[in-house]
Amino acid sequence: MAATLNAILRQSLLIPSPAMTEEQLPDQRGKVHMITGGYSGIGYELAKMLYARNATVFLAGRDVTKAKRAIQQIQAEQKTNTLGKLEYVYLELADLRSIKSSVEDFLCRTDRLDILVNNAGVMVPPLGSCTKQGHELQMGVNCLGPFLLTQLLLPILGKSAANSPAGSVRIIWTGSVATELGRLTELFSDEGKPATAIDDQAQNYVLSKSANVLLAAEAARRYGESNGLVSVAVNPGNLNTRLQRHMTWWQYTVARLLLFPAFLGAYTQLYAGWSDDISVANNNGSYIWPWGRIGCLQKDLEEAVRPGPEERPSLAAKFWSWCDESVSEYM
């Protein structure tokens, strides 16, 4: 209990100054990045920073009106000249069947991808909320959708890595301080299948965020040395964004006392995606704490991502296999 409380405090209140801000961000000329949910909250703030540094940024999401409004606002607020570009690509993470066509649209418009930021998410929606394929909504939007998107983008990520500085092409998965609150024995079966709760959306949120930590570590193991890719998970921080939209008014009233501005969460992502502290050989698969520092996992998560022998695969490997099976018909 003491260790859990200490970890939560270090990620929620006792937070050092940002390790990397837009001032340290190198020129992104010629770089292409995709941010899911990039037209609001953390994604919006990150898109602003990248656009100002001459990047081409694809804002991926399901609401074209909000995306166009965000693009116009970012461009209007840009105070200096930039060679950056902002583009929208339709993406519905709650419908696995639609994701391949979104990727095909993206691939028709660019020949590279440097950073994939799996940023979009949902938290504690109404009980019974499901994806088009019948998965619990948080597992679908926070994990399965990003997993399929990442798999479909793997060829262009690998191609970009082959023609880029080592360790500069990366995949970012979004975790949460909520991972400190779950016990993996209650969240996953021995076979790695998620144990979705029927009547507890908070537990399902913890499940989905713990699952993203597993996916980040397993992607690093599978694609680090072989494809030259970096994969990390981030706890962006406790932030005032639309993620809290499903809370009751009293839950939000209490929560907002502990929430920080969204741009600080973008600094966490900035560190994960662009810091030289992380490479294929160093800190690949790591977990990033606010506002940009190498963090540590709770004990059972640390054990779950540790590679095991072929006859006894890790929980991360088992969950990866479950995800693979769940999305296989949509590849």
C-alpha positions as CSV (number, residue, x, y, z in Angstrom):
1,M,0.0,0.0,0.0
2,A,2.8,2.4,0.9
3,A,4.6,1.8,-2.4
4,T,1.4,2.3,-4.4
5,L,0.6,5.6,-2.6
6,N,4.2,6.8,-3.1
7,A,4.0,6.0,-6.9
8,I,0.6,7.8,-7.2
9,L,1.9,10.9,-5.4
10,R,5.1,11.0,-7.6
11,Q,2.9,10.9,-10.7
12,S,0.1,13.2,-9.5
13,L,1.5,15.8,-7.1
14,L,5.2,15.6,-6.6
15,I,6.1,16.2,-10.2
16,P,9.4,17.8,-11.3
17,S,9.5,20.4,-14.0
18,P,9.1,19.2,-17.6
19,A,12.2,17.5,-18.9
20,M,11.5,18.6,-22.5
21,T,9.4,21.5,-23.9
22,E,8.8,22.9,-27.3
23,E,11.9,25.0,-26.9
24,Q,14.1,21.8,-27.0
25,L,12.1,20.2,-29.8
26,P,14.3,19.9,-32.9
27,D,13.2,21.2,-36.3
28,Q,10.6,18.7,-37.6
29,R,10.9,19.6,-41.3
30,G,10.2,16.5,-43.4
31,K,8.8,14.6,-40.5
32,V,5.3,13.1,-40.5
33,H,3.4,12.3,-37.3
34,M,-0.1,10.9,-36.5
35,I,-1.9,11.8,-33.4
36,T,-5.2,10.0,-32.7
37,G,-7.6,12.3,-30.9
38,G,-5.3,15.2,-32.0
39,Y,-8.0,17.8,-32.2
40,S,-8.6,18.2,-28.5
41,G,-6.9,18.0,-25.1
42,I,-3.4,16.6,-25.0
43,G,-3.3,15.7,-28.7
44,Y,-4.3,19.3,-29.7
45,E,-1.5,20.8,-27.5
46,L,1.1,18.4,-29.0
47,A,-0.1,19.1,-32.5
48,K,0.4,22.8,-31.9
49,M,4.0,22.2,-30.8
50,L,4.9,20.0,-33.7
51,Y,3.2,22.3,-36.3
52,A,5.2,25.2,-35.0
53,R,8.4,23.2,-35.6
54,N,7.6,22.5,-39.2
55,A,6.1,19.0,-38.9
56,T,3.3,17.5,-41.0
57,V,0.8,16.4,-38.4
58,F,-2.2,14.1,-39.2
59,L,-5.0,14.6,-36.7
60,A,-6.9,11.3,-36.6
61,G,-10.4,11.0,-35.3
62,R,-14.1,10.5,-36.1
63,D,-15.3,14.2,-35.9
64,V,-14.4,16.1,-39.1
65,T,-16.0,19.3,-37.8
66,K,-14.0,19.4,-34.6
67,A,-10.8,18.5,-36.5
68,K,-11.3,21.3,-39.0
69,R,-12.0,23.7,-36.2
70,A,-8.9,22.7,-34.4
71,I,-6.7,23.0,-37.5
72,Q,-8.1,26.5,-38.1
73,Q,-7.5,27.5,-34.5
74,I,-3.9,26.2,-34.4
75,Q,-3.1,28.0,-37.7
76,A,-4.6,31.2,-36.4
77,E,-2.7,31.0,-33.1
78,Q,0.7,30.4,-34.8
79,K,2.7,33.5,-34.3
80,T,5.7,32.8,-36.4
81,N,6.2,31.5,-39.9
82,T,6.1,27.7,-40.1
83,L,6.5,25.1,-42.9
84,G,4.3,22.8,-40.9
85,K,1.1,21.2,-42.3
86,L,-2.0,20.0,-40.5
87,E,-4.2,17.3,-42.1
88,Y,-7.2,15.3,-41.0
89,V,-7.8,11.6,-41.4
90,Y,-11.0,9.9,-40.4
91,L,-10.5,7.3,-37.7
92,E,-13.2,5.4,-35.7
93,L,-11.4,3.3,-33.1
94,A,-14.7,1.9,-32.0
95,D,-15.2,0.1,-35.3
96,L,-12.4,-2.2,-36.2
97,R,-13.8,-2.8,-39.7
98,S,-13.3,0.9,-40.6
99,I,-9.7,1.3,-39.5
100,K,-8.1,-0.3,-42.6
101,S,-9.7,2.2,-45.0
102,S,-8.5,5.0,-42.7
103,V,-5.0,3.7,-43.0
104,E,-5.3,3.3,-46.8
105,D,-6.4,6.9,-47.0
106,F,-3.4,8.0,-44.9
107,L,-1.0,6.0,-47.0
108,C,-2.3,7.6,-50.2
109,R,-1.2,11.0,-48.8
110,T,2.2,10.3,-47.4
111,D,5.2,8.0,-47.9
112,R,6.5,8.1,-44.3
113,L,5.5,8.1,-40.6
114,D,7.9,9.0,-37.9
115,I,5.8,9.1,-34.7
116,L,2.5,7.4,-34.1
117,V,0.8,8.8,-31.0
118,N,-2.0,6.5,-29.8
119,N,-3.5,9.3,-27.8
120,A,-7.3,9.0,-28.2
121,G,-9.2,7.3,-25.4
122,V,-12.4,7.0,-23.4
123,M,-12.9,6.8,-19.6
124,V,-15.8,5.3,-17.6
125,P,-18.5,5.5,-20.2
126,P,-22.0,4.4,-19.3
127,L,-22.4,0.7,-18.4
128,G,-23.0,-1.5,-21.3
129,S,-21.1,0.8,-23.8
130,C,-19.7,-1.4,-26.6
131,T,-17.8,-1.1,-29.9
132,K,-19.3,-2.0,-33.2
133,Q,-17.9,-5.5,-32.8
134,G,-19.3,-5.9,-29.2
135,H,-16.1,-5.3,-27.2
136,E,-16.4,-3.3,-24.0
137,L,-15.9,0.3,-25.2
138,Q,-12.7,1.1,-23.2
139,M,-11.0,-2.1,-24.2
140,G,-12.0,-1.4,-27.8
141,V,-11.1,2.3,-28.1
142,N,-8.1,2.3,-25.8
143,C,-6.5,-1.0,-26.8
144,L,-7.9,-3.0,-29.7
145,G,-8.4,0.0,-32.1
146,P,-4.9,1.3,-31.5
147,F,-3.5,-2.2,-31.7
148,L,-5.0,-2.7,-35.2
149,L,-4.0,0.8,-36.3
150,T,-0.4,0.1,-35.2
151,Q,-0.3,-3.2,-37.0
152,L,-1.6,-1.7,-40.2
153,L,0.9,1.1,-40.0
154,L,3.8,-1.2,-39.1
155,P,5.1,-1.4,-42.7
156,I,5.4,2.4,-43.2
157,L,6.9,2.8,-39.7
158,G,9.5,0.2,-40.5
159,K,10.2,1.8,-43.9
160,S,10.6,5.2,-42.2
161,A,12.9,3.7,-39.5
162,A,15.2,2.2,-42.2
163,N,15.8,5.7,-43.6
164,S,15.9,7.7,-40.4
165,P,18.3,8.2,-37.5
166,A,18.3,5.1,-35.2
167,G,15.6,5.2,-32.6
168,S,13.8,8.2,-34.0
169,V,10.7,6.4,-35.3
170,R,8.4,5.6,-32.4
171,I,5.0,4.4,-31.2
172,I,3.5,5.9,-28.1
173,W,0.8,4.2,-26.1
174,T,-1.3,5.9,-23.5
175,G,-1.4,4.6,-19.9
176,S,-2.5,6.3,-16.7
177,V,-1.8,6.6,-13.0
178,A,-4.8,4.2,-12.7
179,T,-2.4,1.3,-13.5
180,E,-1.2,1.6,-9.9
181,L,-4.7,0.6,-8.7
182,G,-5.2,-2.7,-10.5
183,R,-4.2,-6.3,-9.7
184,L,-3.4,-8.2,-12.9
185,T,-4.7,-11.4,-11.5
186,E,-8.1,-9.8,-11.4
187,L,-7.8,-8.0,-14.7
188,F,-6.5,-10.8,-17.0
189,S,-7.1,-14.6,-17.2
190,D,-4.1,-16.9,-17.2
191,E,-4.4,-17.1,-21.0
192,G,-4.0,-13.3,-21.3
193,K,-7.7,-12.6,-22.0
194,P,-9.0,-9.4,-20.4
195,A,-11.5,-10.0,-17.6
196,T,-14.0,-7.3,-18.4
197,A,-16.2,-6.3,-15.5
198,I,-20.0,-6.2,-16.1
199,D,-20.8,-3.6,-13.5
200,D,-17.5,-1.6,-12.9
201,Q,-16.4,0.8,-15.6
202,A,-13.6,2.2,-13.4
203,Q,-12.1,-1.3,-13.2
204,N,-12.5,-1.6,-17.0
205,Y,-10.6,1.7,-17.4
206,V,-7.7,0.4,-15.2
207,L,-7.8,-2.8,-17.3
208,S,-7.5,-0.9,-20.6
209,K,-4.7,1.3,-19.4
210,S,-2.7,-1.6,-17.9
211,A,-3.2,-3.4,-21.2
212,N,-1.6,-0.5,-23.1
213,V,1.5,-0.8,-20.9
214,L,1.7,-4.5,-21.9
215,L,1.3,-3.6,-25.6
216,A,4.0,-0.9,-25.4
217,A,6.5,-3.3,-23.9
218,E,5.7,-6.2,-26.2
219,A,5.9,-4.0,-29.3
220,A,9.4,-2.9,-28.2
221,R,10.4,-6.6,-27.8
222,R,9.0,-7.6,-31.1
223,Y,9.9,-4.6,-33.3
224,G,12.9,-3.0,-31.5
225,E,15.9,-4.8,-32.9
226,S,14.1,-6.3,-35.9
227,N,12.4,-3.1,-37.2
228,G,14.4,-0.4,-35.5
229,L,11.3,0.9,-33.7
230,V,10.9,2.4,-30.3
231,S,7.7,1.8,-28.4
232,V,6.9,3.3,-25.0
233,A,3.8,3.9,-22.8
234,V,3.1,7.2,-21.1
235,N,1.1,8.3,-18.1
236,P,0.6,11.8,-19.5
237,G,-0.6,13.1,-16.1
238,N,-3.9,13.9,-14.5
239,L,-5.2,16.5,-16.9
240,N,-8.3,18.6,-17.5
241,T,-9.5,17.3,-20.9
242,R,-12.6,15.9,-22.4
243,L,-11.6,12.5,-21.0
244,Q,-13.7,13.3,-18.0
245,R,-16.9,13.9,-20.0
246,H,-18.6,10.8,-18.7
247,M,-18.1,11.7,-15.0
248,T,-21.0,12.9,-12.9
249,W,-20.9,16.5,-12.0
250,W,-19.8,15.8,-8.4
251,Q,-17.0,13.4,-9.6
252,Y,-15.7,16.1,-11.9
253,T,-16.0,18.8,-9.3
254,V,-13.7,16.8,-7.0
255,A,-11.4,15.5,-9.8
256,R,-10.7,19.0,-11.2
257,L,-9.0,20.0,-8.0
258,L,-6.2,17.5,-8.9
259,L,-6.2,18.2,-12.7
260,F,-3.4,20.0,-14.6
261,P,-3.6,21.9,-17.9
262,A,-3.5,19.7,-21.0
263,F,-0.2,21.2,-22.4
264,L,1.7,19.6,-19.5
265,G,0.5,16.2,-20.7
266,A,1.8,17.1,-24.2
267,Y,5.2,17.6,-22.6
268,T,5.1,14.0,-21.4
269,Q,4.3,12.8,-24.9
270,L,7.0,15.1,-26.3
271,Y,9.6,13.5,-24.1
272,A,8.4,10.0,-25.0
273,G,8.5,10.7,-28.7
274,W,11.5,13.0,-29.1
275,S,13.9,12.7,-26.2
276,D,17.4,11.3,-26.7
277,D,17.1,9.5,-23.4
278,I,15.2,6.8,-25.3
279,S,16.5,4.6,-28.1
280,V,16.1,1.1,-29.5
281,A,18.8,-0.1,-27.1
282,N,18.1,2.2,-24.1
283,N,14.7,2.5,-22.3
284,N,12.8,0.9,-25.2
285,G,9.5,-0.4,-23.8
286,S,9.7,1.9,-20.8
287,Y,7.0,3.7,-19.0
288,I,7.1,7.5,-19.0
289,W,5.8,9.5,-16.0
290,P,4.7,13.2,-16.0
291,W,6.1,15.5,-17.3
292,G,8.7,13.5,-19.0
293,R,10.9,11.0,-17.0
294,I,11.6,7.3,-17.1
295,G,9.2,5.9,-14.5
296,C,8.8,2.5,-12.9
297,L,6.0,0.0,-13.1
298,Q,4.1,-1.5,-10.2
299,K,5.5,-5.0,-9.3
300,D,3.0,-7.2,-11.1
301,L,3.1,-5.1,-14.3
302,E,6.9,-5.2,-14.2
303,E,6.7,-9.0,-14.0
304,A,4.0,-9.1,-16.7
305,V,6.2,-7.4,-19.3
306,R,9.3,-9.4,-18.6
307,P,10.0,-11.7,-21.5
308,G,9.6,-15.4,-20.7
309,P,10.7,-18.6,-22.4
310,E,8.7,-19.8,-25.4
311,E,7.0,-22.5,-23.3
312,R,6.0,-19.9,-20.7
313,P,5.3,-16.6,-22.4
314,S,4.8,-13.4,-20.5
315,L,1.3,-12.0,-19.8
316,A,2.2,-9.2,-22.3
317,A,2.9,-11.8,-25.0
318,K,-0.4,-13.6,-24.2
319,F,-2.4,-10.4,-24.3
320,W,-0.8,-9.5,-27.5
321,S,-1.8,-12.8,-29.0
322,W,-5.4,-12.2,-27.8
323,C,-5.4,-8.8,-29.5
324,D,-4.0,-10.3,-32.6
325,E,-6.7,-12.9,-32.8
326,S,-9.4,-10.3,-32.0
327,V,-8.4,-8.1,-35.0
328,S,-7.2,-10.7,-37.5
329,E,-10.2,-10.5,-39.7
330,Y,-9.8,-6.7,-40.1
331,M,-6.2,-6.7,-41.1
